[in-house]
Amino acid sequence: MFITETQIRVHYALTDQMGVVYYGHYAQFYEIGRTEAIRQIGFTYKEIEALGIIMPVVEIHSKFLKPAKYDDLITIKPLLKNYQWIIK
């Protein structure tokens, strides 16, 4: 299993008038986490694609337990349960 963590601060453009992150933006957070996880194993997304590897998102499930709000520092934790490492 491989777990990484990336932190980002919620900026104003991601929120509604109540200062709560609009639910549609969470997919962007997931993508930021995925991109940074790839970087932590020694690749960039561009290098992965140059190798002919594509990684489409085929399914997303979200359960919102607590709202993220303007200026919150949130942690994104991608988890890879089954993986094969690419040797660079």
N, C-alpha and C positions, 0 to 999 in steps of 0.2 A: 504494500500500500504506500502511496506517495501523497503527502499533504503539504501544501504551501500556504502562506498567508501574505496578503497584500492589503495595505490600508489606503483608503482614500477619504478625503474630506468632502462632504456633500456641499456642493455649491448651489447658489440661489436658482440657477436656471433649471435644476433638476426637481424643483419643488413646486407645489401648488400655492394658492394664496394663503393657506394655513401653515405653510412652511414644511409640509410633509412631502416626502419623495413620491412622485407619481409612479404608480405600480409598473407602468410600461418601461421605466428606466432600469429596472432590475436586470433585464437581459444584458444591458450594457455593462453592468457591474460584473456579471458572470463572465463576459467576454474579456474584461480587464483582468480578472483572476486567471482565466485560461491562458491569456497571452503572457502574463508574468510567470506562470508556472512553467511554460515552455522555456522562457528565458532562464529560469533557475536551473533547468537541466542542461543548459549550455547552448541553446539554439534560439534563433529568432523565428517568428512566424514566417517571415519571408524565406528563410533558409529551409524550413520544413516544406513549404510549397514548392521550392526549387528542386527538392528531392522527389517531387511528384506525389507527395502525401497531401491528401485533402482531409479536412476534419469537419464535415458538416454537422451542425447541431440538428439532431433528429427528434429530440424531445426535451421539454423543460417542464419541471414541476416546481411550484413555489408555494410555500405556506407562510403567510405573513403573521408573525407572532407579535411583533412590536414595530411601530413605524420608525423609519429613519427620517430624521428631520434636518433642516438647514443647519449647516456648520457641524453636524455630527461627524466624528471620525469613525468610519465603519471598516470592518475587517472582512475581507473576502477569503474564503478557505476552500480552494478547489481540492477535491479528493479523487484520486485515481485508484480504484479498487483492483482492476485487472489491467495490467500494462506490460508492454515489452519495450525495453529501452533500445533506442537507436544508437549505435556506436558512431561517434563523430570522428 
